[in-house]
């Protein structure tokens, strides 16, 4: 999880789920979070850009979260089976969201192409 960011930045508390151990190294202002109480993906969904962490960004100064601020984040801890179910549901929603975003971007591109075509036809006297 990213612990520092510029004012109103998009990186603060951004998480990356590492699914393969011993693959990455940590650098400054990045933390690794492990837990035996949480299903990994469920914990990822709870921590990623959590409002608790974002509240430390005052919009004026660089934000640098400290250990006690990270550890004081309130978390929901249902049984592991429920965590797995919630994570699977959130995965499905995320996949559908990405699919819809892709369709939306394709439609925007098609509309832009249509607009250019119509403008070209209008200015060349073909309309």
Buried (B, 14 or more C-beta within 10 A) or exposed (E): BBBBBEEEEEBBBBBEEEEEEEEEEEEEBBEEBEEEEBBBBBBBBBBBBBEBBEEBBEEEEEBEBEEEBBEEBEEEEEEEEEBBBBBEEBEEEEEEEEEEEEEEEEEEEEEEEEEEEEEEEEEEEEE
